[in-house]
Amino acid sequence: MEDRTFTRVPWQRRRRGDRTSDDASRAPPRQAAGEVA
């Protein structure tokens, strides 16, 4: 079970970074932060 959690952590971090970059480019940082939260 611990292994699965560790594997999921890096995957989510990478996906969040990509989404934040796209959102920030399209909309202002305020909207991106609201969506991420």
mmCIF entry with sequence, helices, sheets and N, C-alpha, C, O atoms, coordinates in Angstrom:
data_MODEL
# 
_entry.id   MODEL 
# 
_entity.id                         1 
_entity.type                       polymer 
_entity.pdbx_number_of_molecules   1 
# 
_entity_poly.entity_id                      1 
_entity_poly.type                           'polypeptide(L)' 
_entity_poly.nstd_linkage                   no 
_entity_poly.nstd_monomer                   no 
_entity_poly.pdbx_seq_one_letter_code       MEDRTFTRVPWQRRRRGDRTSDDASRAPPRQAAGEVA 
_entity_poly.pdbx_seq_one_letter_code_can   MEDRTFTRVPWQRRRRGDRTSDDASRAPPRQAAGEVA 
_entity_poly.pdbx_strand_id                 A 
# 
loop_
_entity_poly_seq.entity_id 
_entity_poly_seq.num 
_entity_poly_seq.mon_id 
_entity_poly_seq.hetero 
1 1  MET n 
1 2  GLU n 
1 3  ASP n 
1 4  ARG n 
1 5  THR n 
1 6  PHE n 
1 7  THR n 
1 8  ARG n 
1 9  VAL n 
1 10 PRO n 
1 11 TRP n 
1 12 GLN n 
1 13 ARG n 
1 14 ARG n 
1 15 ARG n 
1 16 ARG n 
1 17 GLY n 
1 18 ASP n 
1 19 ARG n 
1 20 THR n 
1 21 SER n 
1 22 ASP n 
1 23 ASP n 
1 24 ALA n 
1 25 SER n 
1 26 ARG n 
1 27 ALA n 
1 28 PRO n 
1 29 PRO n 
1 30 ARG n 
1 31 GLN n 
1 32 ALA n 
1 33 ALA n 
1 34 GLY n 
1 35 GLU n 
1 36 VAL n 
1 37 ALA n 
# 
_struct_asym.id          A 
_struct_asym.entity_id   1 
# 
loop_
_struct_conf.conf_type_id 
_struct_conf.id 
_struct_conf.pdbx_PDB_helix_id 
_struct_conf.beg_label_comp_id 
_struct_conf.beg_label_asym_id 
_struct_conf.beg_label_seq_id 
_struct_conf.pdbx_beg_PDB_ins_code 
_struct_conf.end_label_comp_id 
_struct_conf.end_label_asym_id 
_struct_conf.end_label_seq_id 
_struct_conf.pdbx_end_PDB_ins_code 
_struct_conf.beg_auth_comp_id 
_struct_conf.beg_auth_asym_id 
_struct_conf.beg_auth_seq_id 
_struct_conf.end_auth_comp_id 
_struct_conf.end_auth_asym_id 
_struct_conf.end_auth_seq_id 
_struct_conf.pdbx_PDB_helix_class 
_struct_conf.details 
_struct_conf.pdbx_PDB_helix_length 
HELX_P HELX_P1 AA1 GLU A 2  ? ARG A 26 ? GLU A 2  ARG A 26 1 ? 25 
HELX_P HELX_P2 AA2 PRO A 29 ? VAL A 36 ? PRO A 29 VAL A 36 1 ? 8  
# 
_struct_conf_type.id          HELX_P 
_struct_conf_type.criteria    ? 
_struct_conf_type.reference   ? 
# 
loop_
_atom_site.group_PDB 
_atom_site.id 
_atom_site.type_symbol 
_atom_site.label_atom_id 
_atom_site.label_alt_id 
_atom_site.label_comp_id 
_atom_site.label_asym_id 
_atom_site.label_entity_id 
_atom_site.label_seq_id 
_atom_site.pdbx_PDB_ins_code 
_atom_site.Cartn_x 
_atom_site.Cartn_y 
_atom_site.Cartn_z 
_atom_site.occupancy 
_atom_site.B_iso_or_equiv 
_atom_site.pdbx_formal_charge 
_atom_site.auth_seq_id 
_atom_site.auth_comp_id 
_atom_site.auth_asym_id 
_atom_site.auth_atom_id 
_atom_site.pdbx_PDB_model_num 
ATOM 1   N N  . MET A 1 1  ? 0.850  -1.208 0.000   1.00 0.00 ? 1  MET A N  1 
ATOM 2   C CA . MET A 1 1  ? 0.000  0.000  0.000   1.00 0.00 ? 1  MET A CA 1 
ATOM 3   C C  . MET A 1 1  ? 0.891  1.266  0.000   1.00 0.00 ? 1  MET A C  1 
ATOM 4   O O  . MET A 1 1  ? 0.595  2.239  -0.693  1.00 0.00 ? 1  MET A O  1 
ATOM 5   N N  . GLU A 1 2  ? 1.947  1.234  0.763   1.00 0.00 ? 2  GLU A N  1 
ATOM 6   C CA . GLU A 1 2  ? 2.818  2.429  0.794   1.00 0.00 ? 2  GLU A CA 1 
ATOM 7   C C  . GLU A 1 2  ? 3.422  2.685  -0.593  1.00 0.00 ? 2  GLU A C  1 
ATOM 8   O O  . GLU A 1 2  ? 3.558  3.833  -1.017  1.00 0.00 ? 2  GLU A O  1 
ATOM 9   N N  . ASP A 1 3  ? 3.781  1.608  -1.286  1.00 0.00 ? 3  ASP A N  1 
ATOM 10  C CA . ASP A 1 3  ? 4.373  1.785  -2.624  1.00 0.00 ? 3  ASP A CA 1 
ATOM 11  C C  . ASP A 1 3  ? 3.396  2.523  -3.543  1.00 0.00 ? 3  ASP A C  1 
ATOM 12  O O  . ASP A 1 3  ? 3.789  3.427  -4.280  1.00 0.00 ? 3  ASP A O  1 
ATOM 13  N N  . ARG A 1 4  ? 2.145  2.137  -3.492  1.00 0.00 ? 4  ARG A N  1 
ATOM 14  C CA . ARG A 1 4  ? 1.136  2.769  -4.403  1.00 0.00 ? 4  ARG A CA 1 
ATOM 15  C C  . ARG A 1 4  ? 1.038  4.269  -4.067  1.00 0.00 ? 4  ARG A C  1 
ATOM 16  O O  . ARG A 1 4  ? 0.969  5.099  -4.973  1.00 0.00 ? 4  ARG A O  1 
ATOM 17  N N  . THR A 1 5  ? 1.030  4.604  -2.818  1.00 0.00 ? 5  THR A N  1 
ATOM 18  C CA . THR A 1 5  ? 0.914  6.031  -2.458  1.00 0.00 ? 5  THR A CA 1 
ATOM 19  C C  . THR A 1 5  ? 2.113  6.812  -3.007  1.00 0.00 ? 5  THR A C  1 
ATOM 20  O O  . THR A 1 5  ? 1.953  7.906  -3.549  1.00 0.00 ? 5  THR A O  1 
ATOM 21  N N  . PHE A 1 6  ? 3.293  6.251  -2.866  1.00 0.00 ? 6  PHE A N  1 
ATOM 22  C CA . PHE A 1 6  ? 4.487  6.963  -3.351  1.00 0.00 ? 6  PHE A CA 1 
ATOM 23  C C  . PHE A 1 6  ? 4.424  7.144  -4.865  1.00 0.00 ? 6  PHE A C  1 
ATOM 24  O O  . PHE A 1 6  ? 4.803  8.191  -5.390  1.00 0.00 ? 6  PHE A O  1 
ATOM 25  N N  . THR A 1 7  ? 3.942  6.114  -5.561  1.00 0.00 ? 7  THR A N  1 
ATOM 26  C CA . THR A 1 7  ? 3.868  6.227  -7.036  1.00 0.00 ? 7  THR A CA 1 
ATOM 27  C C  . THR A 1 7  ? 2.818  7.264  -7.433  1.00 0.00 ? 7  THR A C  1 
ATOM 28  O O  . THR A 1 7  ? 2.975  7.952  -8.442  1.00 0.00 ? 7  THR A O  1 
ATOM 29  N N  . ARG A 1 8  ? 1.775  7.376  -6.663  1.00 0.00 ? 8  ARG A N  1 
ATOM 30  C CA . ARG A 1 8  ? 0.693  8.324  -7.031  1.00 0.00 ? 8  ARG A CA 1 
ATOM 31  C C  . ARG A 1 8  ? 1.151  9.761  -6.729  1.00 0.00 ? 8  ARG A C  1 
ATOM 32  O O  . ARG A 1 8  ? 0.743  10.689 -7.427  1.00 0.00 ? 8  ARG A O  1 
ATOM 33  N N  . VAL A 1 9  ? 1.957  9.951  -5.744  1.00 0.00 ? 9  VAL A N  1 
ATOM 34  C CA . VAL A 1 9  ? 2.379  11.326 -5.390  1.00 0.00 ? 9  VAL A CA 1 
ATOM 35  C C  . VAL A 1 9  ? 3.108  11.993 -6.570  1.00 0.00 ? 9  VAL A C  1 
ATOM 36  O O  . VAL A 1 9  ? 2.704  13.078 -6.989  1.00 0.00 ? 9  VAL A O  1 
ATOM 37  N N  . PRO A 1 10 ? 4.152  11.386 -7.109  1.00 0.00 ? 10 PRO A N  1 
ATOM 38  C CA . PRO A 1 10 ? 4.887  12.012 -8.232  1.00 0.00 ? 10 PRO A CA 1 
ATOM 39  C C  . PRO A 1 10 ? 3.982  12.226 -9.452  1.00 0.00 ? 10 PRO A C  1 
ATOM 40  O O  . PRO A 1 10 ? 4.081  13.250 -10.128 1.00 0.00 ? 10 PRO A O  1 
ATOM 41  N N  . TRP A 1 11 ? 3.125  11.285 -9.723  1.00 0.00 ? 11 TRP A N  1 
ATOM 42  C CA . TRP A 1 11 ? 2.253  11.434 -10.913 1.00 0.00 ? 11 TRP A CA 1 
ATOM 43  C C  . TRP A 1 11 ? 1.365  12.655 -10.754 1.00 0.00 ? 11 TRP A C  1 
ATOM 44  O O  . TRP A 1 11 ? 1.242  13.458 -11.679 1.00 0.00 ? 11 TRP A O  1 
ATOM 45  N N  . GLN A 1 12 ? 0.739  12.803 -9.582  1.00 0.00 ? 12 GLN A N  1 
ATOM 46  C CA . GLN A 1 12 ? -0.153 13.954 -9.371  1.00 0.00 ? 12 GLN A CA 1 
ATOM 47  C C  . GLN A 1 12 ? 0.652  15.258 -9.444  1.00 0.00 ? 12 GLN A C  1 
ATOM 48  O O  . GLN A 1 12 ? 0.183  16.252 -9.998  1.00 0.00 ? 12 GLN A O  1 
ATOM 49  N N  . ARG A 1 13 ? 1.832  15.247 -8.897  1.00 0.00 ? 13 ARG A N  1 
ATOM 50  C CA . ARG A 1 13 ? 2.649  16.489 -8.902  1.00 0.00 ? 13 ARG A CA 1 
ATOM 51  C C  . ARG A 1 13 ? 2.947  16.877 -10.353 1.00 0.00 ? 13 ARG A C  1 
ATOM 52  O O  . ARG A 1 13 ? 2.841  18.050 -10.712 1.00 0.00 ? 13 ARG A O  1 
ATOM 53  N N  . ARG A 1 14 ? 3.311  15.925 -11.167 1.00 0.00 ? 14 ARG A N  1 
ATOM 54  C CA . ARG A 1 14 ? 3.652  16.246 -12.577 1.00 0.00 ? 14 ARG A CA 1 
ATOM 55  C C  . ARG A 1 14 ? 2.391  16.772 -13.294 1.00 0.00 ? 14 ARG A C  1 
ATOM 56  O O  . ARG A 1 14 ? 2.462  17.760 -14.025 1.00 0.00 ? 14 ARG A O  1 
ATOM 57  N N  . ARG A 1 15 ? 1.281  16.135 -13.089 1.00 0.00 ? 15 ARG A N  1 
ATOM 58  C CA . ARG A 1 15 ? 0.031  16.563 -13.796 1.00 0.00 ? 15 ARG A CA 1 
ATOM 59  C C  . ARG A 1 15 ? -0.344 17.977 -13.297 1.00 0.00 ? 15 ARG A C  1 
ATOM 60  O O  . ARG A 1 15 ? -0.748 18.822 -14.096 1.00 0.00 ? 15 ARG A O  1 
ATOM 61  N N  . ARG A 1 16 ? -0.217 18.225 -12.032 1.00 0.00 ? 16 ARG A N  1 
ATOM 62  C CA . ARG A 1 16 ? -0.605 19.552 -11.494 1.00 0.00 ? 16 ARG A CA 1 
ATOM 63  C C  . ARG A 1 16 ? 0.301  20.620 -12.117 1.00 0.00 ? 16 ARG A C  1 
ATOM 64  O O  . ARG A 1 16 ? -0.182 21.682 -12.510 1.00 0.00 ? 16 ARG A O  1 
ATOM 65  N N  . GLY A 1 17 ? 1.582  20.354 -12.209 1.00 0.00 ? 17 GLY A N  1 
ATOM 66  C CA . GLY A 1 17 ? 2.506  21.349 -12.790 1.00 0.00 ? 17 GLY A CA 1 
ATOM 67  C C  . GLY A 1 17 ? 2.113  21.668 -14.238 1.00 0.00 ? 17 GLY A C  1 
ATOM 68  O O  . GLY A 1 17 ? 2.073  22.832 -14.635 1.00 0.00 ? 17 GLY A O  1 
ATOM 69  N N  . ASP A 1 18 ? 1.826  20.631 -15.013 1.00 0.00 ? 18 ASP A N  1 
ATOM 70  C CA . ASP A 1 18 ? 1.452  20.875 -16.418 1.00 0.00 ? 18 ASP A CA 1 
ATOM 71  C C  . ASP A 1 18 ? 0.169  21.704 -16.486 1.00 0.00 ? 18 ASP A C  1 
ATOM 72  O O  . ASP A 1 18 ? 0.069  22.650 -17.267 1.00 0.00 ? 18 ASP A O  1 
ATOM 73  N N  . ARG A 1 19 ? -0.791 21.342 -15.674 1.00 0.00 ? 19 ARG A N  1 
ATOM 74  C CA . ARG A 1 19 ? -2.097 22.061 -15.717 1.00 0.00 ? 19 ARG A CA 1 
ATOM 75  C C  . ARG A 1 19 ? -1.883 23.505 -15.257 1.00 0.00 ? 19 ARG A C  1 
ATOM 76  O O  . ARG A 1 19 ? -2.463 24.425 -15.835 1.00 0.00 ? 19 ARG A O  1 
ATOM 77  N N  . THR A 1 20 ? -1.081 23.713 -14.255 1.00 0.00 ? 20 THR A N  1 
ATOM 78  C CA . THR A 1 20 ? -0.871 25.085 -13.755 1.00 0.00 ? 20 THR A CA 1 
ATOM 79  C C  . THR A 1 20 ? -0.238 25.944 -14.861 1.00 0.00 ? 20 THR A C  1 
ATOM 80  O O  . THR A 1 20 ? -0.604 27.106 -15.033 1.00 0.00 ? 20 THR A O  1 
ATOM 81  N N  . SER A 1 21 ? 0.708  25.369 -15.604 1.00 0.00 ? 21 SER A N  1 
ATOM 82  C CA . SER A 1 21 ? 1.383  26.140 -16.666 1.00 0.00 ? 21 SER A CA 1 
ATOM 83  C C  . SER A 1 21 ? 0.369  26.529 -17.748 1.00 0.00 ? 21 SER A C  1 
ATOM 84  O O  . SER A 1 21 ? 0.346  27.673 -18.202 1.00 0.00 ? 21 SER A O  1 
ATOM 85  N N  . ASP A 1 22 ? -0.462 25.576 -18.153 1.00 0.00 ? 22 ASP A N  1 
ATOM 86  C CA . ASP A 1 22 ? -1.463 25.876 -19.202 1.00 0.00 ? 22 ASP A CA 1 
ATOM 87  C C  . ASP A 1 22 ? -2.456 26.924 -18.699 1.00 0.00 ? 22 ASP A C  1 
ATOM 88  O O  . ASP A 1 22 ? -2.746 27.893 -19.401 1.00 0.00 ? 22 ASP A O  1 
ATOM 89  N N  . ASP A 1 23 ? -2.974 26.733 -17.493 1.00 0.00 ? 23 ASP A N  1 
ATOM 90  C CA . ASP A 1 23 ? -3.959 27.684 -16.940 1.00 0.00 ? 23 ASP A CA 1 
ATOM 91  C C  . ASP A 1 23 ? -3.326 29.081 -16.810 1.00 0.00 ? 23 ASP A C  1 
ATOM 92  O O  . ASP A 1 23 ? -3.942 30.081 -17.181 1.00 0.00 ? 23 ASP A O  1 
ATOM 93  N N  . ALA A 1 24 ? -2.127 29.140 -16.297 1.00 0.00 ? 24 ALA A N  1 
ATOM 94  C CA . ALA A 1 24 ? -1.479 30.446 -16.090 1.00 0.00 ? 24 ALA A CA 1 
ATOM 95  C C  . ALA A 1 24 ? -1.310 31.153 -17.448 1.00 0.00 ? 24 ALA A C  1 
ATOM 96  O O  . ALA A 1 24 ? -1.479 32.368 -17.544 1.00 0.00 ? 24 ALA A O  1 
ATOM 97  N N  . SER A 1 25 ? -0.980 30.390 -18.480 1.00 0.00 ? 25 SER A N  1 
ATOM 98  C CA . SER A 1 25 ? -0.774 31.006 -19.807 1.00 0.00 ? 25 SER A CA 1 
ATOM 99  C C  . SER A 1 25 ? -2.110 31.535 -20.352 1.00 0.00 ? 25 SER A C  1 
ATOM 100 O O  . SER A 1 25 ? -2.160 32.610 -20.949 1.00 0.00 ? 25 SER A O  1 
ATOM 101 N N  . ARG A 1 26 ? -3.169 30.783 -20.145 1.00 0.00 ? 26 ARG A N  1 
ATOM 102 C CA . ARG A 1 26 ? -4.493 31.190 -20.709 1.00 0.00 ? 26 ARG A CA 1 
ATOM 103 C C  . ARG A 1 26 ? -5.129 32.263 -19.800 1.00 0.00 ? 26 ARG A C  1 
ATOM 104 O O  . ARG A 1 26 ? -5.516 33.331 -20.275 1.00 0.00 ? 26 ARG A O  1 
ATOM 105 N N  . ALA A 1 27 ? -5.231 31.977 -18.522 1.00 0.00 ? 27 ALA A N  1 
ATOM 106 C CA . ALA A 1 27 ? -5.897 32.936 -17.608 1.00 0.00 ? 27 ALA A CA 1 
ATOM 107 C C  . ALA A 1 27 ? -4.876 33.497 -16.616 1.00 0.00 ? 27 ALA A C  1 
ATOM 108 O O  . ALA A 1 27 ? -3.769 32.973 -16.500 1.00 0.00 ? 27 ALA A O  1 
ATOM 109 N N  . PRO A 1 28 ? -5.246 34.554 -15.906 1.00 0.00 ? 28 PRO A N  1 
ATOM 110 C CA . PRO A 1 28 ? -4.341 35.170 -14.923 1.00 0.00 ? 28 PRO A CA 1 
ATOM 111 C C  . PRO A 1 28 ? -4.013 34.207 -13.788 1.00 0.00 ? 28 PRO A C  1 
ATOM 112 O O  . PRO A 1 28 ? -4.700 33.199 -13.621 1.00 0.00 ? 28 PRO A O  1 
ATOM 113 N N  . PRO A 1 29 ? -2.974 34.500 -13.003 1.00 0.00 ? 29 PRO A N  1 
ATOM 114 C CA . PRO A 1 29 ? -2.566 33.619 -11.893 1.00 0.00 ? 29 PRO A CA 1 
ATOM 115 C C  . PRO A 1 29 ? -3.674 33.508 -10.847 1.00 0.00 ? 29 PRO A C  1 
ATOM 116 O O  . PRO A 1 29 ? -3.773 32.491 -10.160 1.00 0.00 ? 29 PRO A O  1 
ATOM 117 N N  . ARG A 1 30 ? -4.494 34.525 -10.720 1.00 0.00 ? 30 ARG A N  1 
ATOM 118 C CA . ARG A 1 30 ? -5.559 34.473 -9.689  1.00 0.00 ? 30 ARG A CA 1 
ATOM 119 C C  . ARG A 1 30 ? -6.532 33.340 -10.037 1.00 0.00 ? 30 ARG A C  1 
ATOM 120 O O  . ARG A 1 30 ? -6.875 32.541 -9.166  1.00 0.00 ? 30 ARG A O  1 
ATOM 121 N N  . GLN A 1 31 ? -6.967 33.262 -11.261 1.00 0.00 ? 31 GLN A N  1 
ATOM 122 C CA . GLN A 1 31 ? -7.937 32.210 -11.637 1.00 0.00 ? 31 GLN A CA 1 
ATOM 123 C C  . GLN A 1 31 ? -7.280 30.832 -11.506 1.00 0.00 ? 31 GLN A C  1 
ATOM 124 O O  . GLN A 1 31 ? -7.902 29.891 -11.013 1.00 0.00 ? 31 GLN A O  1 
ATOM 125 N N  . ALA A 1 32 ? -6.038 30.718 -11.942 1.00 0.00 ? 32 ALA A N  1 
ATOM 126 C CA . ALA A 1 32 ? -5.341 29.420 -11.873 1.00 0.00 ? 32 ALA A CA 1 
ATOM 127 C C  . ALA A 1 32 ? -5.277 28.958 -10.414 1.00 0.00 ? 32 ALA A C  1 
ATOM 128 O O  . ALA A 1 32 ? -5.542 27.794 -10.116 1.00 0.00 ? 32 ALA A O  1 
ATOM 129 N N  . ALA A 1 33 ? -4.927 29.868 -9.516  1.00 0.00 ? 33 ALA A N  1 
ATOM 130 C CA . ALA A 1 33 ? -4.822 29.480 -8.097  1.00 0.00 ? 33 ALA A CA 1 
ATOM 131 C C  . ALA A 1 33 ? -6.191 29.027 -7.593  1.00 0.00 ? 33 ALA A C  1 
ATOM 132 O O  . ALA A 1 33 ? -6.284 28.057 -6.841  1.00 0.00 ? 33 ALA A O  1 
ATOM 133 N N  . GLY A 1 34 ? -7.233 29.711 -7.996  1.00 0.00 ? 34 GLY A N  1 
ATOM 134 C CA . GLY A 1 34 ? -8.578 29.328 -7.536  1.00 0.00 ? 34 GLY A CA 1 
ATOM 135 C C  . GLY A 1 34 ? -8.928 27.930 -8.037  1.00 0.00 ? 34 GLY A C  1 
ATOM 136 O O  . GLY A 1 34 ? -9.491 27.129 -7.291  1.00 0.00 ? 34 GLY A O  1 
ATOM 137 N N  . GLU A 1 35 ? -8.602 27.632 -9.284  1.00 0.00 ? 35 GLU A N  1 
ATOM 138 C CA . GLU A 1 35 ? -8.928 26.299 -9.835  1.00 0.00 ? 35 GLU A CA 1 
ATOM 139 C C  . GLU A 1 35 ? -8.121 25.223 -9.110  1.00 0.00 ? 35 GLU A C  1 
ATOM 140 O O  . GLU A 1 35 ? -8.653 24.169 -8.758  1.00 0.00 ? 35 GLU A O  1 
ATOM 141 N N  . VAL A 1 36 ? -6.851 25.493 -8.892  1.00 0.00 ? 36 VAL A N  1 
ATOM 142 C CA . VAL A 1 36 ? -5.998 24.483 -8.236  1.00 0.00 ? 36 VAL A CA 1 
ATOM 143 C C  . VAL A 1 36 ? -6.524 24.203 -6.832  1.00 0.00 ? 36 VAL A C  1 
ATOM 144 O O  . VAL A 1 36 ? -6.576 23.054 -6.394  1.00 0.00 ? 36 VAL A O  1 
ATOM 145 N N  . ALA A 1 37 ? -6.918 25.278 -6.127  1.00 0.00 ? 37 ALA A N  1 
ATOM 146 C CA . ALA A 1 37 ? -7.391 25.093 -4.750  1.00 0.00 ? 37 ALA A CA 1 
ATOM 147 C C  . ALA A 1 37 ? -8.694 24.319 -4.816  1.00 0.00 ? 37 ALA A C  1 
ATOM 148 O O  . ALA A 1 37 ? -9.296 24.034 -3.781  1.00 0.00 ? 37 ALA A O  1 
# 
